[in-house]
């Protein structure tokens, strides 16, 4: 497992956002094709969502991960809240979230998120987190606390969680499953061959088993997982991951283009064309997923509210 412990830095000499990548050589950043480019966010709705998030001192993966869809989503008051702070104990080669030794958990965070969900009038909310290998349960109980707070403040809101892998945290996954979120998401991110380079702190089959465990313990929960493409994977490897996911009972697959946050991050191997994404979608649907979202700008929580309604409809149609 790659776990970072970095106690250096001060206001006068702040440490880099990704200290583990600081000494890596710069890689070439490929020019984005036309189907990837998005406009800078300027709408009134975006500004209102940003104000609520910042006024309450909340963290969103939309900002921390530099999501290209932030303008579109925040205009519609759709934000993905990131709990347990803004600093991750892992050092994934693709991720823009800050890495290092996290600070103490905000004990009022669950309540703040509950109130924010109510104030924003969300019908569906996505909750994710940084990896917290420093916590005994990996932060599992905090997921439960946030789920309970949202249900107390906004009982009609459906809840989707995007969890870390809880590697070597016995009982943590079960704790979160038993809180009964409506959708349990955990991203496999890439194909097994690339794990050591792209996701060195994780284990492919552990992540797959986590999602399988959700279905075993509570078959009514929807399960979801995502892949990035453009990292050097082959079509055949992606198809094998689809088969692995279906064997684990995963309902919803998302596939999106990897976008390199900085020159120090894993380089883009290539930009996958919209036609190739459409082919992946067709193949995945034929393999039996309830729902598939495969486009260059697809991200885990992109259109999560409308996709949840589609998931429900797809399940009803198969009964």
MARNU-663695 format. One line per 5 residues: their letters; for each residue y, z, x of N, C-alpha, C. Coordinates in nm, 3 decimals, padded with zeros to 5 digits. Example, Ala and Ser with C-alpha at 12.3 -4.5 7.8 and 13.67 -1.06 7.14 Angstrom:
BEGIN
as	-00.569/00.780/01.319/-00.450/00.780/01.230/-00.330/00.780/01.320  -00.225/00.708/01.285/-00.106/00.714/01.367/00.003/00.787/01.290
//
This chain:
BEGIN
xxxxx	-00.119/00.000/00.084/00.000/00.000/00.000/00.124/00.000/00.088  00.223/-00.081/00.054/00.349/-00.081/00.127/00.446/00.012/00.057  00.476/00.125/00.117/00.568/00.222/00.059/00.679/00.247/00.159  00.801/00.237/00.115/00.915/00.253/00.204/00.973/00.393/00.195  00.995/00.455/00.306/01.064/00.583/00.311/01.185/00.565/00.401
xxxxx	01.303/00.555/00.342/01.424/00.526/00.417/01.530/00.629/00.380  01.561/00.718/00.470/01.659/00.822/00.445/01.792/00.794/00.514  01.805/00.675/00.571/01.927/00.643/00.643/02.034/00.591/00.549  02.155/00.583/00.601/02.263/00.524/00.523/02.358/00.629/00.470  02.484/00.589/00.454/02.586/00.677/00.400/02.693/00.589/00.336
xxxxx	02.796/00.651/00.279/02.904/00.572/00.220/02.974/00.489/00.325  02.985/00.545/00.446/03.054/00.473/00.553/02.968/00.359/00.608  02.837/00.384/00.620/02.746/00.282/00.673/02.629/00.268/00.576  02.650/00.200/00.463/02.543/00.187/00.365/02.426/00.108/00.420  02.306/00.149/00.383/02.188/00.078/00.431/02.174/-00.051/00.352
xxxxx	02.105/-00.150/00.407/02.087/-00.277/00.335/02.003/-00.257/00.209  02.018/-00.347/00.115/01.945/-00.340/-00.010/01.795/-00.351/00.012  01.758/-00.432/00.111/01.616/-00.454/00.144/01.595/-00.429/00.293  01.593/-00.305/00.337/01.586/-00.278/00.481/01.462/-00.335/00.548  01.352/-00.345/00.473/01.228/-00.395/00.531/01.235/-00.545/00.560
xxxxx	01.335/-00.613/00.502/01.348/-00.758/00.522/01.461/-00.792/00.620  01.535/-00.692/00.664/01.657/-00.718/00.741/01.632/-00.798/00.868  01.519/-00.775/00.934/01.492/-00.842/01.061/01.412/-00.970/01.047  01.384/-01.009/00.926/01.312/-01.135/00.906/01.403/-01.254/00.933  01.348/-01.362/00.984/01.431/-01.482/01.003/01.473/-01.540/00.868
xxxxx	01.590/-01.600/00.865/01.635/-01.664/00.742/01.547/-01.785/00.711  01.515/-01.799/00.584/01.440/-01.917/00.542/01.533/-02.013/00.469  01.494/-02.136/00.462/01.574/-02.238/00.395/01.576/-02.210/00.244  01.692/-02.220/00.182/01.704/-02.208/00.038/01.717/-02.348/-00.020  01.619/-02.387/-00.098/01.617/-02.522/-00.153/01.723/-02.539/-00.262
xxxxx	01.779/-02.656/-00.269/01.877/-02.687/-00.373/01.808/-02.689/-00.509  01.868/-02.623/-00.605/01.807/-02.614/-00.737/01.817/-02.747/-00.810  01.710/-02.787/-00.876/01.717/-02.909/-00.958/01.795/-02.882/-01.087  01.826/-02.986/-01.158/01.912/-02.974/-01.277/01.853/-02.884/-01.384  01.720/-02.879/-01.394/01.658/-02.801/-01.501/01.657/-02.650/-01.473
xxxxx	01.702/-02.610/-01.356/01.707/-02.468/-01.321/01.848/-02.410/-01.337  01.949/-02.491/-01.326/02.086/-02.440/-01.321/02.131/-02.383/-01.456  02.200/-02.268/-01.449/02.254/-02.205/-01.570/02.401/-02.174/-01.548  02.475/-02.161/-01.658/02.618/-02.132/-01.649/02.641/-01.982/-01.627  02.749/-01.950/-01.560/02.786/-01.809/-01.540/02.819/-01.747/-01.676
xxxxx	02.777/-01.620/-01.699/02.801/-01.556/-01.829/02.948/-01.521/-01.850  03.002/-01.561/-01.965/03.143/-01.533/-01.994/03.167/-01.493/-02.140  03.063/-01.488/-02.222/03.083/-01.469/-02.366/03.125/-01.326/-02.401  03.180/-01.310/-02.518/03.220/-01.179/-02.569/03.098/-01.089/-02.587  02.989/-01.147/-02.640/02.867/-01.068/-02.660/02.812/-01.015/-02.529
xxxxx	02.817/-01.098/-02.423/02.774/-01.054/-02.291/02.857/-00.935/-02.244  02.989/-00.945/-02.260/03.078/-00.837/-02.216/03.052/-00.708/-02.293  03.024/-00.719/-02.422/02.997/-00.600/-02.503/02.868/-00.532/-02.461  02.763/-00.610/-02.437/02.636/-00.553/-02.390/02.654/-00.487/-02.254  02.726/-00.553/-02.165/02.750/-00.499/-02.031/02.823/-00.366/-02.039
xxxxx	02.919/-00.356/-02.130/02.995/-00.232/-02.145/02.907/-00.117/-02.192  02.820/-00.143/-02.290/02.730/-00.038/-02.339/02.638/00.010/-02.227  02.579/-00.085/-02.156/02.486/-00.051/-02.048/02.555/00.031/-01.939  02.674/-00.013/-01.897/02.743/00.055/-01.787/02.804/00.188/-01.832  02.857/00.192/-01.954/02.917/00.317/-02.002/02.814/00.429/-02.011
xxxxx	02.692/00.395/-02.041/02.586/00.496/-02.053/02.513/00.518/-01.921  02.556/00.449/-01.816/02.496/00.468/-01.685/02.352/00.423/-01.678  02.317/00.317/-01.753/02.179/00.270/-01.757/02.158/00.158/-01.655  02.033/00.139/-01.619/01.995/00.034/-01.525/01.917/-00.072/-01.601  01.944/-00.198/-01.574/01.867/-00.305/-01.637/01.805/-00.393/-01.529
xxxxx	01.686/-00.442/-01.560/01.623/-00.535/-01.466/01.697/-00.668/-01.468  01.771/-00.693/-01.575/01.850/-00.816/-01.586/01.946/-00.829/-01.468  02.014/-00.718/-01.434/02.107/-00.719/-01.322/02.036/-00.698/-01.189  01.945/-00.600/-01.184/01.882/-00.564/-01.057/01.797/-00.677/-01.000  01.733/-00.753/-01.089/01.647/-00.863/-01.043/01.719/-00.996/-01.043
xxxxx	01.850/-00.993/-01.072/01.932/-01.116/-01.073/01.871/-01.223/-01.163  01.839/-01.186/-01.286/01.774/-01.278/-01.379/01.869/-01.391/-01.417  01.822/-01.515/-01.413/01.909/-01.628/-01.446/01.945/-01.636/-01.595  01.871/-01.562/-01.678/01.893/-01.568/-01.823/01.986/-01.459/-01.875  02.049/-01.383/-01.787/02.126/-01.267/-01.830/02.237/-01.305/-01.928
xxxxx	02.304/-01.416/-01.906/02.413/-01.456/-01.995/02.365/-01.482/-02.136  02.256/-01.557/-02.148/02.200/-01.590/-02.280/02.150/-01.465/-02.351  02.077/-01.381/-02.278/02.016/-01.263/-02.341/02.121/-01.160/-02.379  02.214/-01.130/-02.289/02.313/-01.027/-02.318/02.411/-01.071/-02.426  02.432/-01.200/-02.440/02.516/-01.249/-02.549/02.456/-01.210/-02.684
xxxxx	02.322/-01.201/-02.689/02.250/-01.166/-02.812/02.213/-01.017/-02.816  02.271/-00.938/-02.726/02.244/-00.793/-02.716/02.099/-00.764/-02.680  02.038/-00.851/-02.602/01.901/-00.829/-02.556/01.905/-00.790/-02.409  01.874/-00.665/-02.381/01.872/-00.618/-02.242/01.739/-00.549/-02.216  01.688/-00.567/-02.095/01.564/-00.500/-02.056/01.600/-00.379/-01.970
xxxxx	01.577/-00.260/-02.024/01.615/-00.137/-01.955/01.512/-00.104/-01.847  01.563/-00.064/-01.731/01.477/-00.026/-01.619/01.491/00.124/-01.596  01.383/00.197/-01.614/01.387/00.342/-01.603/01.344/00.388/-01.463  01.363/00.516/-01.438/01.321/00.581/-01.313/01.407/00.541/-01.194  01.532/00.499/-01.221/01.623/00.470/-01.113/01.629/00.322/-01.079
xxxxx	01.703/00.293/-00.971/01.722/00.153/-00.931/01.660/00.122/-00.796  01.578/00.215/-00.743/01.521/00.198/-00.609/01.369/00.204/-00.615  01.304/00.104/-00.563/01.158/00.089/-00.571/01.092/00.130/-00.441  00.975/00.192/-00.452/00.902/00.234/-00.332/00.813/00.124/-00.276  00.807/00.010/-00.341/00.730/-00.103/-00.291/00.823/-00.202/-00.221
xxxxx	00.764/-00.299/-00.158/00.844/-00.399/-00.084/00.789/-00.539/-00.110  00.785/-00.579/-00.234/00.734/-00.712/-00.268/00.826/-00.820/-00.211  00.767/-00.926/-00.163/00.843/-01.029/-00.092/00.929/-01.114/-00.184  00.905/-01.107/-00.315/00.978/-01.191/-00.409/01.090/-01.119/-00.481  01.095/-00.987/-00.476/01.174/-00.908/-00.569/01.312/-00.872/-00.515
xxxxx	01.412/-00.875/-00.604/01.550/-00.843/-00.564/01.586/-00.697/-00.587  01.498/-00.618/-00.649/01.528/-00.478/-00.674/01.535/-00.402/-00.542  01.629/-00.311/-00.533/01.652/-00.233/-00.413/01.524/-00.157/-00.372  01.499/-00.146/-00.243/01.381/-00.074/-00.194/01.423/00.043/-00.105  01.340/00.148/-00.106/01.369/00.266/-00.026/01.312/00.391/-00.089
xxxxx	01.369/00.505/-00.055/01.326/00.633/-00.111/01.412/00.663/-00.234  01.354/00.665/-00.353/01.434/00.687/-00.474/01.488/00.829/-00.482  01.594/00.844/-00.558/01.649/00.976/-00.584/01.574/01.044/-00.699  01.616/01.163/-00.737/01.550/01.233/-00.847/01.567/01.157/-00.979  01.471/01.175/-01.067/01.475/01.107/-01.197/01.580/01.172/-01.286
xxxxx	01.656/01.091/-01.357/01.754/01.140/-01.454/01.680/01.195/-01.576  01.686/01.326/-01.595/01.612/01.388/-01.703/01.669/01.356/-01.841  01.789/01.300/-01.844/01.851/01.263/-01.972/01.838/01.114/-02.001  01.766/01.044/-01.916/01.759/00.898/-01.927/01.696/00.854/-02.059  01.589/00.919/-02.100/01.521/00.879/-02.224/01.616/00.885/-02.342
xxxxx	01.691/00.994/-02.353/01.786/01.008/-02.462/01.894/00.903/-02.459  01.944/00.873/-02.338/02.048/00.770/-02.325/01.998/00.634/-02.372  01.874/00.603/-02.337/01.819/00.473/-02.378/01.797/00.471/-02.529  01.750/00.582/-02.584/01.732/00.588/-02.729/01.861/00.562/-02.803  01.969/00.625/-02.759/02.100/00.604/-02.822/02.150/00.462/-02.801
xxxxx	02.128/00.405/-02.683/02.172/00.268/-02.656/02.100/00.168/-02.745  01.971/00.188/-02.764/01.893/00.099/-02.851/01.946/00.105/-02.994  01.977/00.226/-03.038/02.033/00.242/-03.172/02.170/00.177/-03.183  02.256/00.200/-03.084/02.392/00.147/-03.087/02.392/-00.006/-03.082  02.299/-00.063/-03.007/02.292/-00.208/-02.996/02.221/-00.272/-03.115
xxxxx	02.158/-00.191/-03.197/02.090/-00.242/-03.315/01.971/-00.330/-03.283  01.896/-00.293/-03.180/01.785/-00.377/-03.135/01.665/-00.367/-03.229  01.612/-00.482/-03.266/01.488/-00.482/-03.345/01.366/-00.474/-03.253  01.384/-00.515/-03.128/01.275/-00.514/-03.029/01.337/-00.483/-02.894  01.275/-00.395/-02.817/01.330/-00.358/-02.688/01.222/-00.363/-02.582
xxxxx	01.262/-00.400/-02.460/01.170/-00.403/-02.347/01.212/-00.296/-02.246  01.115/-00.215/-02.205/01.137/-00.108/-02.107/01.050/-00.135/-01.985  01.113/-00.143/-01.869/01.037/-00.160/-01.746/01.078/-00.050/-01.648  01.026/-00.053/-01.527/01.063/00.048/-01.428/01.040/-00.006/-01.288  01.100/00.063/-01.193/01.065/00.042/-01.053/00.929/00.108/-01.029
xxxxx	00.866/00.075/-00.918/00.747/00.151/-00.877/00.793/00.285/-00.822  00.724/00.391/-00.863/00.755/00.524/-00.813/00.628/00.586/-00.757  00.587/00.537/-00.640/00.468/00.591/-00.574/00.489/00.735/-00.529  00.616/00.780/-00.527/00.645/00.917/-00.486/00.617/01.019/-00.596  00.599/00.974/-00.720/00.573/01.066/-00.831/00.423/01.080/-00.855
xxxxx	00.381/01.200/-00.893/00.238/01.229/-00.907/00.170/01.136/-01.006  00.241/01.099/-01.114/00.181/01.011/-01.215/00.244/00.871/-01.212  00.319/00.840/-01.108/00.382/00.709/-01.098/00.490/00.684/-01.200  00.531/00.789/-01.272/00.634/00.775/-01.374/00.580/00.754/-01.514  00.449/00.771/-01.533/00.387/00.744/-01.663/00.449/00.827/-01.775
xxxxx	00.471/00.957/-01.750/00.524/01.043/-01.855/00.665/01.002/-01.895  00.741/00.945/-01.802/00.876/00.901/-01.836/00.873/00.781/-01.930  00.774/00.695/-01.915/00.756/00.588/-02.013/00.732/00.647/-02.151  00.646/00.749/-02.157/00.617/00.815/-02.285/00.743/00.877/-02.344  00.821/00.943/-02.260/00.944/01.008/-02.308/01.041/00.905/-02.365
xxxxx	01.053/00.790/-02.299/01.145/00.687/-02.346/01.095/00.628/-02.478  00.966/00.602/-02.487/00.908/00.550/-02.612/00.936/00.647/-02.727  00.914/00.774/-02.703/00.937/00.875/-02.808/01.085/00.883/-02.846  01.173/00.874/-02.748/01.317/00.882/-02.776/01.364/00.762/-02.858  01.313/00.645/-02.827/01.350/00.525/-02.905/01.300/00.539/-03.048
xxxxx	01.180/00.587/-03.064/01.125/00.601/-03.200/01.200/00.707/-03.280  01.252/00.805/-03.212/01.330/00.908/-03.281/01.466/00.852/-03.324  01.532/00.777/-03.237/01.666/00.727/-03.264/01.668/00.598/-03.345  01.566/00.515/-03.326/01.563/00.383/-03.391/01.420/00.351/-03.433  01.371/00.418/-03.535/01.229/00.410/-03.570/01.177/00.272/-03.607
xxxxx	01.265/00.180/-03.645/01.219/00.046/-03.683/01.210/-00.049/-03.564  01.258/-00.005/-03.450/01.255/-00.090/-03.331/01.114/-00.098/-03.274  01.065/-00.218/-03.249/00.936/-00.233/-03.182/00.958/-00.226/-03.031  00.857/-00.175/-02.961/00.875/-00.141/-02.820/00.774/-00.215/-02.732  00.827/-00.282/-02.631/00.746/-00.351/-02.531/00.770/-00.285/-02.397
xxxxx	00.665/-00.254/-02.326/00.679/-00.194/-02.194/00.624/-00.289/-02.089  00.690/-00.290/-01.974/00.647/-00.368/-01.859/00.631/-00.269/-01.745  00.506/-00.230/-01.720/00.480/-00.117/-01.630/00.446/-00.159/-01.488  00.463/-00.066/-01.394/00.403/-00.086/-01.261/00.252/-00.071/-01.271  00.183/-00.077/-01.158/00.036/-00.078/-01.165/-00.028/00.061/-01.163
xxxxx	00.052/00.166/-01.140/-00.001/00.303/-01.135/-00.121/00.313/-01.040  -00.110/00.243/-00.928/-00.218/00.243/-00.830/-00.241/00.383/-00.774  -00.367/00.427/-00.777/-00.409/00.559/-00.728/-00.342/00.674/-00.804  -00.309/00.653/-00.929/-00.250/00.757/-01.015/-00.346/00.781/-01.132  -00.447/00.862/-01.109/-00.553/00.883/-01.208/-00.496/00.933/-01.341
xxxxx	-00.534/00.866/-01.448/-00.494/00.908/-01.581/-00.359/00.857/-01.626  -00.282/00.796/-01.534/-00.146/00.753/-01.569/-00.147/00.641/-01.672  -00.232/00.542/-01.651/-00.238/00.430/-01.744/-00.275/00.477/-01.884  -00.373/00.567/-01.891/-00.417/00.618/-02.022/-00.304/00.694/-02.093  -00.225/00.766/-02.016/-00.112/00.839/-02.074/-00.016/00.745/-02.145
xxxxx	00.013/00.632/-02.083/00.106/00.536/-02.141/00.043/00.462/-02.259  -00.083/00.424/-02.244/-00.152/00.357/-02.356/-00.148/00.443/-02.481  -00.170/00.573/-02.464/-00.177/00.664/-02.579/-00.044/00.686/-02.647  00.067/00.643/-02.584/00.198/00.648/-02.650/00.213/00.532/-02.748  00.121/00.440/-02.746/00.109/00.330/-02.841/00.233/00.239/-02.847
xxxxx	00.272/00.182/-02.734/00.376/00.079/-02.742/00.321/-00.040/-02.819  00.410/-00.122/-02.871/00.366/-00.238/-02.947/00.312/-00.348/-02.857  00.371/-00.361/-02.737/00.325/-00.458/-02.638/00.316/-00.389/-02.503  00.203/-00.404/-02.436/00.183/-00.347/-02.303/00.177/-00.464/-02.205  00.279/-00.474/-02.121/00.291/-00.584/-02.027/00.277/-00.531/-01.884
xxxxx	00.202/-00.602/-01.806/00.196/-00.577/-01.661/00.173/-00.712/-01.594  00.262/-00.749/-01.505/00.256/-00.884/-01.446/00.162/-00.891/-01.327  00.075/-00.992/-01.327/-00.007/-01.019/-01.209/00.076/-01.089/-01.102  00.181/-01.158/-01.142/00.282/-01.219/-01.056/00.238/-01.347/-00.985  00.121/-01.343/-00.917/00.079/-01.460/-00.840/-00.073/-01.464/-00.831
xxxxx	-00.125/-01.562/-00.763/-00.269/-01.579/-00.752/-00.324/-01.486/-00.644  -00.454/-01.450/-00.650/-00.508/-01.352/-00.555/-00.486/-01.387/-00.409  -00.497/-01.515/-00.373/-00.483/-01.556/-00.233/-00.348/-01.519/-00.174  -00.245/-01.511/-00.256/-00.110/-01.487/-00.206/-00.067/-01.340/-00.213  -00.155/-01.253/-00.261/-00.115/-01.113/-00.280/-00.069/-01.046/-00.151
xxxxx	-00.140/-01.064/-00.042/-00.105/-00.995/00.082/00.034/-01.035/00.129  00.073/-01.158/00.104/00.204/-01.207/00.149/00.315/-01.177/00.048  00.284/-01.187/-00.080/00.386/-01.178/-00.184/00.393/-01.040/-00.249  00.280/-00.978/-00.267/00.275/-00.849/-00.338/00.186/-00.752/-00.259  00.224/-00.719/-00.135/00.134/-00.648/-00.045/00.096/-00.507/-00.088
xxxxx	00.180/-00.442/-00.169/00.148/-00.306/-00.212/00.056/-00.299/-00.331  00.020/-00.412/-00.388/-00.060/-00.416/-00.511/-00.198/-00.473/-00.483  -00.285/-00.462/-00.583/-00.421/-00.514/-00.575/-00.448/-00.595/-00.701  -00.484/-00.722/-00.683/-00.500/-00.813/-00.797/-00.597/-00.758/-00.901  -00.715/-00.718/-00.859/-00.816/-00.677/-00.956/-00.784/-00.541/-01.019
xxxxx	-00.710/-00.459/-00.949/-00.664/-00.334/-01.011/-00.567/-00.367/-01.126  -00.474/-00.458/-01.102/-00.379/-00.496/-01.206/-00.451/-00.559/-01.326  -00.548/-00.642/-01.297/-00.625/-00.705/-01.404/-00.701/-00.600/-01.484  -00.759/-00.504/-01.414/-00.835/-00.398/-01.480/-00.744/-00.309/-01.566  -00.621/-00.286/-01.521/-00.526/-00.208/-01.599/-00.508/-00.269/-01.738
xxxxx	-00.489/-00.399/-01.742/-00.468/-00.466/-01.871/-00.594/-00.466/-01.955  -00.708/-00.480/-01.891/-00.835/-00.473/-01.964/-00.854/-00.336/-02.026  -00.811/-00.232/-01.953/-00.823/-00.095/-02.001/-00.742/-00.071/-02.129  -00.626/-00.137/-02.138/-00.543/-00.123/-02.258/-00.621/-00.168/-02.380  -00.685/-00.283/-02.370/-00.762/-00.337/-02.483/-00.882/-00.250/-02.517
xxxxx	-00.944/-00.192/-02.416/-01.059/-00.106/-02.441/-01.018/00.022/-02.514  -00.904/00.075/-02.477/-00.861/00.203/-02.532/-00.791/00.189/-02.667  -00.715/00.080/-02.683/-00.644/00.056/-02.808/-00.638/-00.094/-02.835  -00.739/-00.147/-02.903/-00.746/-00.293/-02.926/-00.628/-00.349/-03.004  -00.555/-00.265/-03.075/-00.444/-00.314/-03.156/-00.318/-00.342/-03.075
xxxxx	-00.309/-00.287/-02.955/-00.192/-00.315/-02.872/-00.199/-00.458/-02.819  -00.087/-00.527/-02.828/-00.080/-00.658/-02.765/-00.069/-00.639/-02.613  -00.139/-00.723/-02.538/-00.126/-00.720/-02.392/-00.065/-00.850/-02.343  00.008/-00.839/-02.234/00.090/-00.950/-02.186/00.093/-00.946/-02.034  00.096/-01.063/-01.972/00.109/-01.067/-01.827/00.177/-01.197/-01.786
xxxxx	00.238/-01.195/-01.666/00.314/-01.310/-01.623/00.282/-01.356/-01.483  00.309/-01.483/-01.458/00.292/-01.545/-01.327/00.420/-01.615/-01.285  00.448/-01.613/-01.156/00.550/-01.698/-01.096/00.479/-01.817/-01.031  00.538/-01.934/-01.039/00.483/-02.049/-00.969/00.590/-02.105/-00.876  00.544/-02.184/-00.780/00.636/-02.236/-00.679/00.631/-02.157/-00.550
xxxxx	00.526/-02.075/-00.535/00.510/-01.993/-00.415/00.403/-02.048/-00.320  00.341/-02.158/-00.359/00.236/-02.216/-00.275/00.100/-02.213/-00.338  00.093/-02.169/-00.463/-00.034/-02.166/-00.536/-00.077/-02.308/-00.575  -00.204/-02.326/-00.605/-00.251/-02.455/-00.654/-00.273/-02.447/-00.804  -00.281/-02.562/-00.867/-00.308/-02.567/-01.012/-00.442/-02.502/-01.042
xxxxx	-00.540/-02.527/-00.958/-00.673/-02.470/-00.981/-00.670/-02.317/-00.973  -00.590/-02.263/-00.882/-00.579/-02.117/-00.873/-00.512/-02.059/-00.997  -00.411/-02.125/-01.047/-00.344/-02.079/-01.169/-00.442/-02.081/-01.286  -00.522/-02.184/-01.296/-00.621/-02.193/-01.405/-00.726/-02.083/-01.394  -00.764/-02.046/-01.270/-00.859/-01.937/-01.253/-00.798/-01.804/-01.297
xxxxx	-00.669/-01.783/-01.267/-00.603/-01.661/-01.314/-00.600/-01.657/-01.467  -00.576/-01.771/-01.529/-00.581/-01.777/-01.675/-00.718/-01.732/-01.726  -00.823/-01.779/-01.663/-00.958/-01.738/-01.704/-00.980/-01.589/-01.684  -00.930/-01.535/-01.572/-00.942/-01.391/-01.547/-00.867/-01.312/-01.655  -00.748/-01.359/-01.691/-00.671/-01.291/-01.794/-00.742/-01.293/-01.929
xxxxx	-00.800/-01.407/-01.963/-00.870/-01.414/-02.091/-00.993/-01.324/-02.090  -01.060/-01.313/-01.977/-01.174/-01.222/-01.967/-01.132/-01.077/-01.987  -01.007/-01.046/-01.951/-00.954/-00.911/-01.969/-00.890/-00.893/-02.108  -00.894/-00.997/-02.191/-00.844/-00.986/-02.327/-00.694/-00.997/-02.342  -00.626/-01.052/-02.242/-00.480/-01.059/-02.247/-00.437/-01.159/-02.355
xxxxx	-00.340/-01.117/-02.436/-00.295/-01.197/-02.550/-00.188/-01.299/-02.515  -00.095/-01.262/-02.428/00.028/-01.339/-02.409/00.048/-01.365/-02.261  00.063/-01.492/-02.226/00.086/-01.533/-02.088/00.224/-01.594/-02.073  00.299/-01.548/-01.971/00.426/-01.611/-01.937/00.416/-01.671/-01.797  00.473/-01.790/-01.780/00.475/-01.857/-01.650/00.616/-01.909/-01.626
xxxxx	00.675/-01.873/-01.513/00.810/-01.917/-01.480/00.822/-01.956/-01.334  00.930/-02.023/-01.302/00.958/-02.066/-01.165/01.007/-01.949/-01.081  00.948/-01.929/-00.965/01.001/-01.832/-00.869/01.133/-01.883/-00.814  01.233/-01.794/-00.812/01.364/-01.824/-00.755/01.392/-01.724/-00.643  01.422/-01.773/-00.527/01.440/-01.691/-00.407/01.572/-01.615/-00.412
xxxxx	01.570/-01.480/-00.415/01.696/-01.404/-00.425/01.787/-01.418/-00.304  01.730/-01.414/-00.183/01.808/-01.427/-00.060/01.726/-01.504/00.043  01.791/-01.535/00.155/01.719/-01.606/00.262/01.613/-01.520/00.328  01.616/-01.388/00.304/01.519/-01.298/00.364/01.393/-01.283/00.278  01.398/-01.330/00.156/01.284/-01.320/00.066/01.185/-01.435/00.089
xxxxx	01.071/-01.424/00.025/00.971/-01.530/00.035/01.033/-01.664/-00.002  01.011/-01.766/00.078/01.072/-01.896/00.047/01.004/-01.964/-00.072  01.079/-02.048/-00.139/01.021/-02.131/-00.244/00.941/-02.243/-00.179  00.818/-02.259/-00.222/00.737/-02.369/-00.171/00.781/-02.501/-00.234  00.806/-02.497/-00.366/00.854/-02.615/-00.436/00.902/-02.577/-00.575
xxxxx	00.978/-02.664/-00.638/01.018/-02.647/-00.777/00.918/-02.720/-00.866  00.855/-02.645/-00.953/00.757/-02.701/-01.045/00.833/-02.771/-01.159  00.790/-02.890/-01.193/00.864/-02.970/-01.291/00.839/-02.921/-01.433  00.932/-02.950/-01.526/00.910/-02.914/-01.666/00.781/-02.974/-01.722  00.745/-03.093/-01.676/00.622/-03.156/-01.724/00.499/-03.076/-01.681
xxxxx	00.502/-03.021/-01.560/00.391/-02.939/-01.514/00.382/-02.808/-01.593  00.499/-02.751/-01.626/00.497/-02.629/-01.708/00.437/-02.659/-01.845  00.471/-02.772/-01.901/00.415/-02.810/-02.031/00.264/-02.825/-02.022  00.215/-02.879/-01.912/00.071/-02.893/-01.893/00.005/-02.756/-01.883  00.068/-02.662/-01.810/00.014/-02.526/-01.802/00.007/-02.462/-01.941
xxxxx	00.112/-02.485/-02.021/00.113/-02.429/-02.156/-00.003/-02.484/-02.239  -00.026/-02.613/-02.230/-00.135/-02.676/-02.306/-00.271/-02.622/-02.264  -00.290/-02.609/-02.133/-00.417/-02.557/-02.081/-00.438/-02.412/-02.125  -00.333/-02.331/-02.114/-00.346/-02.189/-02.150/-00.375/-02.170/-02.298  -00.313/-02.250/-02.382/-00.340/-02.241/-02.526/-00.485/-02.279/-02.555
xxxxx	-00.536/-02.379/-02.484/-00.675/-02.420/-02.502/-00.772/-02.311/-02.458  -00.729/-02.226/-02.366/-00.815/-02.117/-02.318/-00.816/-01.998/-02.413  -00.727/-01.998/-02.513/-00.737/-01.897/-02.618/-00.631/-01.789/-02.621  -00.525/-01.800/-02.542/-00.416/-01.702/-02.550/-00.352/-01.710/-02.688  -00.313/-01.595/-02.742/-00.241/-01.595/-02.868/-00.106/-01.663/-02.856
xxxxx	-00.041/-01.645/-02.740/00.092/-01.701/-02.720/00.109/-01.735/-02.572  00.179/-01.844/-02.547/00.208/-01.887/-02.409/00.355/-01.928/-02.401  00.425/-01.879/-02.300/00.560/-01.926/-02.270/00.559/-01.974/-02.126  00.576/-02.104/-02.107/00.570/-02.163/-01.973/00.683/-02.263/-01.959  00.791/-02.219/-01.898/00.907/-02.304/-01.870/00.966/-02.259/-01.736
xxxxx	01.048/-02.343/-01.673/01.107/-02.301/-01.545/01.182/-02.169/-01.552  01.253/-02.141/-01.662/01.334/-02.020/-01.672/01.265/-01.907/-01.748  01.138/-01.924/-01.782/01.066/-01.815/-01.848/01.059/-01.693/-01.757  01.090/-01.576/-01.815/01.074/-01.447/-01.748/01.002/-01.353/-01.844  00.955/-01.241/-01.795/00.870/-01.152/-01.874/00.928/-01.115/-02.009
xxxxx	01.058/-01.085/-02.012/01.119/-01.039/-02.136/01.208/-01.143/-02.201  01.202/-01.265/-02.154/01.284/-01.373/-02.211/01.237/-01.402/-02.354  01.329/-01.394/-02.450/01.297/-01.417/-02.592/01.189/-01.321/-02.642  01.185/-01.200/-02.588/01.079/-01.105/-02.622/01.078/-01.069/-02.770  01.197/-01.063/-02.833/01.202/-01.025/-02.973/01.138/-01.131/-03.063
xxxxx	01.178/-01.256/-03.045/01.120/-01.362/-03.127/00.974/-01.386/-03.091  00.939/-01.367/-02.964/00.799/-01.384/-02.924/00.709/-01.278/-02.986  00.761/-01.158/-03.007/00.680/-01.055/-03.070/00.644/-01.096/-03.214  00.739/-01.154/-03.283/00.710/-01.202/-03.419/00.605/-01.313/-03.416  00.611/-01.399/-03.315/00.512/-01.506/-03.301/00.374/-01.448/-03.269
xxxxx	00.371/-01.344/-03.187/00.243/-01.278/-03.157/00.178/-01.223/-03.283  00.256/-01.155/-03.363/00.204/-01.100/-03.487/00.150/-01.211/-03.578  00.226/-01.318/-03.590/00.184/-01.429/-03.675/00.056/-01.494/-03.622  00.047/-01.509/-03.491/-00.072/-01.571/-03.431/-00.195/-01.486/-03.454  -00.180/-01.355/-03.444/-00.293/-01.267/-03.469/-00.338/-01.276/-03.615
xxxx	-00.242/-01.276/-03.706/-00.277/-01.285/-03.849/-00.350/-01.416/-03.880  -00.309/-01.524/-03.814/-00.369/-01.653/-03.842/-00.513/-01.664/-03.796  -00.554/-01.576/-03.702/-00.691/-01.580/-03.650/-00.785/-01.483/-03.722  -00.730/-01.405/-03.811/-00.815/-01.308/-03.882/-00.874/-01.369/-04.009
//
